[in-house]
Amino acid sequence: MNAAQLPPVAPEVTAMLVEELSPRLRKRLDATVTKLGARPTHRDGDTVTIAVDDETELRLHAPGGVVATADAITCGCLLAPACAHRAAAASAAPAADLAPELTDEPTSAVPEPASATDPALVSDPAPVSDPASPAIPGLTPDSASSPEVASSAQLAAAAALWSAGAAVLEAGVDGAGAVTQSAILRAAHTAKLRYLPRAAGAALSVVTLLRAARAGDPSYRTADLVTALAELLGTAHRVGTASGAELAAVRGRARRPYSPDGSLRLYGLFTEPVVTDSGHGGVRTWVAGSDGRLFTVGDVAPGGVGRALGVADRAVRLGDSALTHRELGRAGLAVSGATVSPDGRLGAGKGVKAVTARGAAWTELPLAALWETPPSEQAARALRSTSRYSDPDGGGSDLLFLDVELIGTVRESSGICLLARCEGGIPVRLTVADDDPALAHRDNLMLLATAPGARLRIIGRLVPSLHPRLTLLACTHPTGEGTIDLGLDRLRRADLPDPGAPVHPAPPQPGGSGEHSPLYLLERRVEQTVPAGRAALGMLGDVTAEVRRIRRAGLPTAAGLLSALCASAAQRERDLFGRLLPADTDGFATYWLTAARYTAAVAESLCAAAWQPTQEGQGAAPSVPDQGPGRVVA
């Protein structure tokens, strides 16, 4: 049985079934989940059947695609309904979303506080030495600054979320089994009812990542779970400290519908293939409005890379337009009755009308204006968009629009990347967006590497790093005629200025302010906590040498955090009889959260600093040959 074969189960259903188990069955729950995972399944309409054994069947009934009640999971064993099979099936199935799906029809939003940009996300929480609440250190309403503060019910829900997140840090992935996950799901459901959708969504992400980690999912990354846990704990902490507009941002939105945006004149930029680890595939076409705003038209569904290649030549789902995604990437649209999601996706509702219009070259207005913003300002904007703890409704784009001169190649541990120089003399590493051999990214990048000195206008996606780095998505053709979608179109050697030129390694480039930063020493300890838990971190030994190295690098706060984090992990006090007292899970979670948020903030600051112009490179950007609106496709 694969978890993807099971229908999603509402979080409160899973929590209820686990809570109803006896202590003896709870101890056996993880083993039961593993056992069910090896059993065959069968789907018949809205019902999925699991063969528990040769004579017993377990059924999950999901009308509408979601198991919404505990009664919808039935088992034929002798102990049912008090058996562990029902809870195990719910724990093995994906957790259903807490919020309604995004709809492309304009809707009246549910009652909610006004949204606001989340200020200074990376500046808190600081370690609290005198907790005001036993459940969440420092969790008290700030009634002095604003009359709008969290209610007592929201404070209680936030306290439950904090405790659930702290329990994961205490146990680690190895110890965070179905019982621990059910506690998180219960807290998430309560938070949803108390109108804390942002924290509830973070809790759901933690559960999803825990299950992926425990199942050995190849797409799982520890860094993702670190981010989800820090988001959960940080949001829960701030429920009690925020007020007014900040509290509205901390609460989040229960739903993010498409909203009307009137008439839009759109100009195609490029189309990128989208292939996800979950087996979905498709394309996303980027367009710009006459005012410079960026929008996307996407078509992503189950199907993988094969579907991505096929969908590129299908008509876009927008009004009466007959343009394919490839064609829209170089043409234009006039849209009336447009609807737009908070992240810039264009809706395809019944009231949307769209007709084909003239496109614009990248060197013509309004598109040319996208390349006029200095790289450092573009990087700062993209960092705000990609920040691990940014406001979910903050909007913005992670794309950069640069004029570059190709220099050569740089060999890294992950392979070869292309090195270019942009305005201000900034050396930028250009990497492939997807290494799937069916896509053209890798082949195109290697061909471009044989043309040092070529000057191109490019579009890339920011990769937060200690040095300027982008995934290369699209560029002008080396001959200056049209543009290339680097994931879909294929360059030929004949298209390059010097087809026979060898690949030249680039000369060593001076590192940015954080090129050799020892910040990774603190980041490593933060990540090591997640797989094995607090106790394992406490047994790693003396960190004095690491603390000294960080302090010598001019990061005294990081040095203090590393020392405090490891000391808190190792601290266990005893009573008068020598028995170990319970660990201070709240105190450790506070130090861990502070360290996680601090390292993220410093990493983003170092990334922004790396994009500042060099002393030698102050001046004009590399010139790019004019090019028409057409696209050259091999």
N, C-alpha and C positions, 0 to 999 in steps of 0.2 A: 504494500500500500504506500502510495506517495501522498504527502500532505496536500499536494495540488489537486489530487483526485477527490478530495473531500470538500463539501460546501463550507463556506465561511460560517462561523458560529458567533453569535452575539457575545460580547465579553461578559455580560451579566449572567448568561446561561452557563458558561464555563465556570465562572466563580461560584455559582449556586451549586452546581453538581459536585465540585470539589469540596465545598464547605459542608455538604451533607454526608460526606464519607466518614466512617469511623476512623479513629487514629491508626488502627491496624491497617486499614485499606489505604490510608494516605501514604504510609511508608512503602506500600507496594505499587503506588500509582505510576511512578516513572518506569518500573519494570513492565507494567501492563501497557503503557504507551509504546514501549519498544516492541513488545510482543504483537500488538495490533498492527504495528508498522510493517510486519512481515506477512500479514494475512491478505488474501485477495479481496478486491472490491468489485462491485458491480453497480452501474448507474442505470436507473429506469425512470426517466422523466425527472421529477423533482426529488426522487428518493435515491440515496446511495446506501448500498448494503455491504457490510463487512462480514465475512465468514470468520467468526470467532474460533470455531472448530468445525468438525464435520457435521455437527448437529445443531449448532447455535449460531444465530445470526443477529447482527446489530444493525439497526436502521437509523439513518439520519434523514429526516424529512425537511426539505428546504423550499417551501413555496416562495416564489419570488427570488430564489437564489441564496437565501440566508436562513440558517436555523435560528429562529427568533424566540423559541420557548424551550424549556427543559423537557416538556412532554413530547417534543418533536424528535427526541432521541430515545429509542426503545431498544431493549435487549431481551433476548429469549432465554437467558440463563436462569438457573434456579434462584439466585440471589436478587434478581431484578425486582424492583427498580433500585435497590440499595447496593448494587454491585459496583465494582470499579470500572467496568467496561464503558459505561456511559460517560463518566468523567474523563476516562482515557481518550475516548474518541473526540470529545470536545477539546481536550488539550492538544491533540495531534492536528486538529483541523486549523486552517487559517482563522485568525481573529477578524471578525467583520468590522468594517469601518464604523466609527462612531458618528460621523456626520454624513448627511446626504451627499450623493454624487453631484459633482459640478454639472450644472445644466446650462445649455447654450441659449435658453429662452430667458428673457428678462423676468425676474421674479421680485416680489416684495420681500425684503429680508425679514427674518424673524427679529423680534425686539432685541436690541443689543445696544450697548454703549457706543458712542462715536469712536471710530478708529483713530489711532494716532501713531506716529512713528515712534518706535521704541528707542528712547535715548540711552546712550552709554551702556549698551548691553555688556560690554566687556569690563566695566569698571566695578562690577559687584558679582557675587557677594564677597565681602572681606571676611576673614576669620573672625568669629564672634567669641570673645572671651567670657562674656557674661550672658548666657542665653536667657532670653525672656520667656521662652516656652520650652517645656521639656520635649515637645515633639519636633519642633523645628527651631534650631538656634536662631534667635533674633527675630522670630515671627510675631510681630505686634503691629496693629494698625497705626498708621501715621495720620491721626485725625487733625493735627495742627495745620497741615499744609492744605488740606482739601476736605470738604465734607463727604466726598465720595470715596469710601474705603471699602475693603472687602468685608462681607458679612460674616457673622460667626459661623454660618454653615459653610461658606467658602473657605474660611480658615481651617475648619475641621477637615474638609476635603483635601486641602493642600497638605495638612499634617499627615494624612493617610498616604498621600502620594510620596511625600518625603520619606516616610518610614519604609514604604515598599521599595523605593530606590536605594535607600541605605542598606536594606536587606540584601539586595543584589551585590552591592560592593562587599558586604560581609561574606557572602557565600561564594561569589565568583560564578562564572558561567557553569563550572562543573557542579556547583551545589544549588544553582537556581533552577530546580526542576519544576514539575507541574504545579506543586503546591505554592511555591514562591511566585510563579507566574500568575496563578489564580488570584493571589493577593493584589498583584499589580492590576489585573483586569477589574477586580472589584473596586479598587481605588479609582481607576479610570472611569468606570461607569458612574460612580458617585460624583466625580468631578464634572462629568458631562451634565448630570442632573443639576449641579450647582452652578452651571454656566461658567465652566473653566475649560473650554474646548481645546485651548492650546496645550495645556498641561495634560489633558486626557489623551490628545493625539500623541504627545511625546511618550506617554506610558505605553500606548499601543505599539509604537515603534520599538520600544525596549523589548517587549514581549516577542515581537516578530523577529528581532535580531537574536534574542536568546535562543529561540527555537532553531533559527538557521545555524547558529554556532554549535548547538548540541547535536544537530543532525549532520554536521560536516558539510554544509552547503558550500560549494567552491566559490560562490560569489560573496560569502561573508567576509567582512573586514573588521578587525578589532577596533580600528579608528571610528567606524560608523557607530558601534555600540558605545564607545566613549562619548561621542557627540550626543547620542540620544539620551544617555544617562545624565550628562551634564545639563542638557536642555530640560529634562524632567526635574532634576533637583533644583536647578536655578530658577525655573518658573515657579515651582512650588514654594521656594524660599521667598520670592518676590511678591507673591500674592499678599503677604502680610506687610510688606514694607512699601509697596507702591500705592499711589493714590491718583485720582483724577485721570488725566490723559494717559499716564504711564500705566495705571491699573487697567485701562481699556486695552492697551497693547498686550499686557501680560495675560489678560483673560483670553484674548484672541477672538476669532469669529467662528460661529457654529457652522456657517456655510459661506461659500464664496461664489455667488452666482455671477453670470455674465450680466453686464450692465449696458444700457443703451449708450451709443457713442455717435449718433447722428450719421452724417455723410463723411466718407473718407476717400481721399485720393491716394492710392497706394502704388509704390514702385518696388519691383522685385529686386532682391539682393542675391540670394543663393538658396540652394536646397541641400540639406544634409540628411544622410541616412541615419536612422535611429534603430539600434539593435540593443535590447536589454538582456540582462542575465536571466530574467524570468521567461525568456522565449518569445517575447514580443518583437515585432519588427515593423518598420514603416519609414516615413520621411517627415521632415519638418521644413517648410519653406518660410524663409524670413523675408519680410517686406517692410518698407519704411513709409511713413506718412509724409505729407508735404511739410509738416512741422518737425520732422526728424524722429518722431516716436517709432519704436520698433514693434512689429506685430508678427505673429506666426500663424500659419495654416498647417495643421498636422493631420496625419492619417497613420495611426499606430494601432496594431491589433496583434493577436497571437499569430506567429508565423516565422519569426526569426529573420535571418539575413536574406533569405530568398524572397520573402514578402517585401522587404525594404527595396530590393532592386526592381521588383515588379511594380510597386506602387508609384515609383517616381514617374512613370509614364501614364498614370491614370489621372483622370480629371479631378481637380480640386473640388472639395465639397463646400462650395460657397456660392450661393445665389444661382444664377443661370450661366455662370462662366463655364466655358468648355475647355479652358486652359488646363494642361497637365501641370504637375508640380514643377517639372523641369522648365516648362515654358513660362510659368508664373515667375520663376526665379530671375527672368530677364525681361519680363513684360510688365504691364501695369494693370490696375483694376480701379474702377470707380464704383464705390460701394455706398448704398443708401440703406438706412435702417440698421446700421452695423451694431453688433453687440460684442463686447470685449471683456475677457476675464481679467482679474487683477494681475495675472502674469503675462498679459498681452496676447492671449490666444483669441483669434477671431471666431465668433460663433456662426453656426450655419442654420439658424432658426428659420421658420417659415417666413418671417417678415423681412429677411435679409435679401436685398437685391444687389447683384454685381454684374458688371459688364466689362469686357476687355478694353483696355486703354493703352496708350503708348507708355513704354517703359523709359528708363533713363540710364545712361552709362554711369559708371562709378565716378567719372570725372565731371559729370554734369550735376547741377543742382536739381533736386534737393539732396541727392545722395552724396555728392562731393563734400557737403558740410560735415558728414560723419567723420571724415578724415582730418578735419581742421582742428579738432580738440587735441591738445598735447597728450602724448602717451601717459604721462604721470597722472593727469586728471582722469583719463579713461580707466587706468588701472585702479585708481581710488574708487571710482564709481562701480567698477566690476567687483572689487573687494567687498563693498557694501552689499552687493547682490549675492555673493557667494559665501559671505560670513557664516560660519557654522551656527551662530546664535542670532542671526538677523531676524527682524520682524517678518513672519510668514507673508504678510500683506504689504511688505515694503516695496515690492515691484523692482524695476531696474533690470539691466541686462548684464550678462557676464562676457559679452563680446567686445573685442577691441578692433579698431580699424586703423591700420598702420601702413605707411609707406616705408619699404625696407630695401636694403641692398644685401644680397646674399653674400656670405663670406666663405662658408665651407661647412664642415661637419664636426660634430663633437661626439666622441664615443663615451657612452654612459653605461652603467651596470645593466640597464634595461635595453640597451641597443644604441643605434646611431640616431642622433637628432641633427637637424639643420640649424646652423647658426646664421643670424642675420643682424644687421645694424639698422636701427630706426632713428627717427628724429632725436636730436640731443646726444647722438653717439651711443645710445643704449644698446648693448648686445642682447639679443633676444633668442632664446632657444625655441625652435619650432618642432613639435613632435606630432606623431600621427594621432588622430582622434579615435581610431579603431584599427586594431591589427588584424582583423579578419581578412584572410587572403582573398575572399570573394569581393571585398570592397577595394577601391582604388587608392586609398590613403597612402599605404606604404610604398607602392610602386611610384606614385607621383612624387612623393617626398624624395625618394632616391634619385629620380631623374632631375629634380630641381637642384639636388646637391651637385650635379655635374655642370652647373652653370654659375660658378662664382662670379660675382660682379653684376649679375642680372638685377635689375631694379623692378620691383613688383609692388602693387597695391594689394594688401592682404586683409582677410578677416579671420580672426582666431578667437578661441575661447580661453580666458585666463585660467592658468593653473597656479594656484597660490603656492609659492616656493620662495626660497631664499635668493633666487636669481630670476630675472624676467623670463617668463615661460608661457607659451601658448600651445594649444592644439590647433593645427592649421586646418581650416575648414574650406576656404575659397581664396582665389587669387586672380589677378589679371593674367591673361595669357602672356607668356614670355615675349611673343611678337607684338604685343600691344593690341591685338585684335580680339575683343570679347573677354570673357571671364571663364574660369574653370571651377566647377564644383568638385573639390578634390576627393570626395568620397564616392562620386558617381561617374564623372568624366575621366577619361584616361589620356594623359599626355603621351606624345610620341617623341622619340629622339629627334626627329626631323623638326619638331616645334621649337627646339632649343637653339640658342644663338651659336653654340659650338658643340655639336653632337658628340664629338670625340673627346671632349675634355675629361680628364680623370677626376675622381672625387678627391678634393683637397681637404685634409684635416685643417681646421681653423687654428690659428695661433692661440696660445693661452690667453684667456680674458681675465682682467682683474675682477676679483670677487666683490660683491656688494658688502654693505655694512654687516650683513648677517651670514656671509658665505661660510664662515667657520665657527658659527655660534655654538656653544656647548648647551644650548637650550634643550637639545635632544635628550640630555641626561635626565632632565625632569620629565619630559614627555614620555620617555621610556618607562619610568616608574608609574606614571599615571596609567599607561596602557597595561603594564604588568599586573595591576590590581584587578583588572576586569576578568581575565580568564580564570585566575586561581583564588581571588578574594583577598581580604585584608590580611589574614594570618600569613599567607604566603609572602606578601610584601614585607611583613615584619621579620621574616626569617632570611632575608637576602643579605644581611650582614651590615657592616659599617659602611657608611656613605661619606665619611669625612673627606676623603680624597676628591670625590665628585663635588662636594659642596665647595671645597677650596677652589677647584678648577672653575666652577661657575662664578664664584665671587671675583676671581682674578679677571674674568672676562667682562666685568662691569655689570653683573646682574645680581646684585645683593638680594633683591626680592625673591628671585628664583632660588637662590641658595638657601634663604630662610624657609621657603616653602618646601623644598626637598627635605631639609632637616626635620621640619615639623611633621611632614607627611609620614616619613619613615618612623619617627619616634612615636607618633600616634598609632601606627600600625602594629608596632612591637609592644606597646604599653598594655600590660594586664596586671591589675592589682589583685591582692589577696586579702581575705578577711582575717580575723584574729586566729582562726584555726588553720590558716594556710591554704584555704580553698580559693580557687580562682573566682573572681567576681566577673559578672558579665562585662563584655567589652563595651567601650564607649562608641557605639556605632554612629551616633549623631555627630560626635566630635570628629571622628575620622572622615565621615562623609563631607563635613564642612571643609576640612583641609583638602580633601581630594577634589571637591568641586572648585575651590579657589584655585588650586594648581591647574586644573583642566582649563578653566576660563582664562587664567593668566597666560598659559602657554599659547592658547589660541590667539589672544590679543597681541602678544609679542610677535608671534609668527606673522600675523597680518601686518603689523607695523613694519617688520623687517622686509616683507614683500613690497609694501608701498615705497619704502626707502630705496629698494633696488631699482625701481622704475624712475628715479630722479635722474635728470640729465647729467652726463659726465662733464668734467671741466673741459676735456678736449673736444666734446661733441656739440657744444653750444652752437646753434646755427640752423640753417635751413634743413628741411627733410629731404631725403633722396627724391629726385624728380622721377615721375612715372610717365611713360608715353601715353598719349591720348588713345582712347579706345572706344569703339562704337558700342552700341547696346547689344550686339550679337554675342553669341557664345560659341567657341570652337570646341567641338566634340569629336573625339577620335572615332 
